[in-house]
Amino acid sequence: MATIDELLDATGRELSRPLRLPHQAATVAMNLFLLTQVHGLAEDPRVTALQDRFHEALGDRSLDTVLADQLDYASRLATAPGPLLYEEMHKLFSLADEIHALRGLGGVADDVRLRRFDSELRIRLAAQAGPAHLVAEDRAEDWNRDLWWYAENLR
């Protein structure tokens, strides 16, 4: 995992340019989640300043919109025909982490969409248990080991 200083620097760099695409906003949200929830810096003035800049950069979009975009993307990837390549499986885990982070920051999605993604992810990971295990081993960190997509694939 990136250090606090690396997360602060990366987030500042991301926020120095427009957040035009959902993945750009999701990247910033992931960093803010790590800073606030994992490192416990929710009250740190450096982090609160980044959070303010993030909400300004979102403009008329909301965390809910970014979450919906990431859920849709993750569902498309999880249900893609044929087996996923290692890099695609890695991206699927990354998207699941971002979805978790967006929800942790207050993003809300409808229950049907969340249940559908959960089901699609479970089906994909079960269908490709070997690659899912390798990716889980590669991406697992202290903060995410208990999330089901890691816990079930690290056994």
C-alpha positions in Angstrom: 0.0 0.0 0.0 1.1 3.5 -0.7 2.4 5.6 2.2 0.4 8.5 3.6 2.6 11.0 1.8 2.3 9.1 -1.5 -1.5 9.1 -1.2 -1.5 12.8 -0.4 0.8 13.6 -3.3 -1.1 11.4 -5.8 -4.5 12.8 -4.7 -3.2 16.3 -5.0 -1.9 15.6 -8.5 -5.1 14.0 -9.6 -7.1 17.0 -8.3 -4.8 19.4 -10.2 -6.5 18.4 -13.5 -10.2 18.1 -14.3 -12.0 14.9 -13.3 -13.7 14.2 -16.6 -14.0 10.4 -16.4 -15.5 8.2 -13.8 -12.3 6.3 -13.2 -10.5 9.5 -12.4 -13.0 10.3 -9.7 -12.9 6.7 -8.5 -9.1 6.9 -8.1 -9.4 10.0 -6.0 -12.2 8.5 -3.9 -10.1 5.4 -3.4 -7.2 7.5 -2.1 -9.5 9.5 0.2 -10.9 6.3 1.5 -7.5 4.9 2.3 -6.5 8.2 4.0 -9.7 8.6 6.0 -10.8 5.0 6.7 -7.6 3.0 6.6 -5.1 5.5 8.0 -7.6 7.3 10.2 -6.9 10.8 8.9 -10.4 12.0 8.5 -9.8 15.1 10.7 -6.3 15.8 9.2 -6.4 19.3 7.6 -4.5 18.1 4.6 -7.1 15.4 4.0 -10.1 17.6 4.6 -8.7 20.1 2.1 -8.3 17.3 -0.5 -11.9 16.2 0.3 -13.1 19.8 -0.3 -11.2 20.0 -3.6 -12.6 16.6 -4.6 -16.2 17.7 -4.1 -15.6 20.9 -6.0 -14.0 18.8 -8.8 -17.0 16.6 -9.0 -19.1 19.6 -10.0 -22.7 18.5 -10.5 -21.8 14.8 -10.2 -22.1 13.0 -6.9 -20.4 10.1 -5.3 -23.6 8.2 -6.1 -23.1 8.9 -9.8 -19.5 7.8 -9.7 -20.5 4.6 -7.8 -23.2 3.8 -10.3 -20.7 4.2 -13.2 -18.2 1.9 -11.4 -20.9 -0.6 -10.7 -21.9 -0.7 -14.3 -18.3 -1.0 -15.5 -17.6 -3.8 -13.0 -20.8 -5.6 -14.0 -19.9 -5.5 -17.7 -16.4 -6.9 -16.9 -17.7 -9.6 -14.6 -20.2 -10.8 -17.2 -17.9 -10.5 -20.3 -18.0 -13.6 -22.4 -15.2 -16.1 -22.0 -12.4 -16.2 -19.4 -10.9 -12.9 -18.2 -7.2 -12.3 -18.7 -5.1 -11.9 -15.5 -5.1 -8.1 -16.1 -8.8 -8.1 -16.5 -9.3 -10.1 -13.3 -6.9 -7.6 -11.5 -9.1 -4.8 -12.8 -12.3 -6.5 -11.5 -10.8 -6.7 -8.0 -9.7 -3.1 -8.3 -13.3 -2.1 -9.3 -14.7 -4.1 -6.3 -12.3 -2.2 -4.0 -13.3 1.2 -5.5 -17.0 0.3 -5.1 -16.3 -0.6 -1.5 -14.4 2.7 -1.0 -17.1 4.8 -2.7 -19.7 3.3 -0.4 -17.4 3.9 2.6 -17.2 7.5 1.7 -21.0 7.8 1.6 -21.9 6.8 -2.0 -25.3 5.2 -2.2 -26.5 2.7 -4.9 -29.8 0.9 -5.2 -29.9 -2.5 -3.6 -30.8 -4.2 -6.8 -27.7 -3.0 -8.6 -25.5 -3.9 -5.6 -27.0 -7.4 -5.3 -26.6 -7.9 -9.1 -23.0 -6.9 -9.0 -22.3 -9.1 -6.0 -23.9 -12.1 -7.7 -22.0 -11.4 -11.0 -18.7 -11.1 -9.2 -19.3 -14.3 -7.2 -20.1 -16.2 -10.4 -17.0 -14.9 -12.2 -14.6 -15.6 -9.4 -16.0 -19.1 -8.9 -15.7 -19.7 -12.6 -12.1 -18.6 -12.6 -11.0 -19.7 -9.2 -7.4 -20.2 -10.1 -6.8 -16.7 -11.5 -9.0 -15.2 -8.8 -6.8 -16.8 -6.1 -3.6 -15.4 -7.8 -5.0 -11.9 -8.0 -6.3 -12.0 -4.5 -2.8 -13.0 -3.3 -1.3 -10.2 -5.4 -3.6 -7.5 -4.2 -4.4 -8.4 -0.6 -3.4 -5.9 2.1 -4.3 -5.7 5.7 -7.2 -3.4 5.1 -9.0 -5.5 2.5 -8.3 -9.1 3.5 -11.7 -9.4 5.2 -13.6 -8.2 2.1 -15.3 -11.3 0.8 -13.7 -11.2 -2.7 -10.3 -11.5 -1.0 -11.3 -13.7 2.0 -13.0 -16.3 -0.2 -10.2 -16.4 -2.7 -7.3 -16.5 -0.3 -8.4 -19.8 1.2 
